[in-house]
Amino acid sequence: MARVQKLSPEVFLNVPYDKKFERLFLALISGISAFGLVPRATLEITTSVRRLDRILDLIRRCEYSIHDLSRVEIDRGAPRTPRFNMPFELGLSVAFEKASKSRTRGWFVCESQSYRLAKSLSDLNGTDPFIHNGTIEGVFRELGNMFRRPGRQPSVQQMRTIYRKLRINLPAVLRQAGSGTPYTARVFRDLSVIASAAAVEVMLTRR
Amino acid sequence: MKATITGPFPTAKDTARILGVSDKRLKELLRLRSSARLSGPKKSGWALDFAKNGSKFSGTKSKTSANKRRTSAPRKRRARGKSAKALA
């Protein structure tokens, strides 16, 4: 019987899908790829199956999850509401981690401001959030604090190189998808594949 | 908590398989990536020098800076002397 090689771990990205977050979204895809991980997101959910079931399925199959809770403010569109999706999906991930027997499963909380999480979600007191300050460098720095890859620990500069390659390709990918935003299933998949190819080039061929 | 990743480093093909991207699309994306690399953003002279030599200072000095170089006083005197001889 042929041995099935275990696929690389997947990371569930639970982030705000807004214009302001686009650069950080690309930075997350780049950084995650640099660590040899595969990003996954609810953006991929396009079928008519109940959305919550697909989200649960996605969270279940991902070994790690990153939850960005930096959008806790009330949005501008009417009716004005805060965004509950991200804390909700964080809750689902925590529940899966507690129920899972796998020791490798892990979840990470990101914020752009220090100490805000203690106010917005005090249930997580005792959990240190990863503060990226809303910058690309901050995202790369915090990914380095979340993950460790023995032998191939990517540097911030290497993650930045992958990010630049992704940015160069973004207009063509958007044009081909007929989209104006990276928050669509097709664009997300294309960007993840490009980031992976760039990561192989940066991490494995340049010694 | 810091997670240690020990799995194999995925190739673009592995990632495409996980994300459900077809082989045809993968080829297109890889082609797109290589073409974007060739026709990337325009680089300035300094950036091209940097990319070529890997250091800002290792490249040869540009003609512009060579022209701007100040002539030393003895060189100036010698030049004057020669021109004076030539005129005589």
Interface residues (C-beta under 8 A of the other chain):
Chain A: Q5 K6 L7 S8 P9 E10 S33 F35 G36 L37 V38 R40 E44 Y64 T104 G106 F108 N145 M146 F147 R148 R149 P150 R152 K165 I168 N169 A172 V173 Q176 R189 D190 S192 V193 I194 S196 A197 A198 A199 V200 M203 L204
Chain B: M1 K2 A3 T4 I5 T6 G7 P8 F9 P10 T11 A12 D14 T15 A16 R17 I18 L19 G20 V21 R25 L26 L29 L30 L32 R33 A36 R37 G40 P41
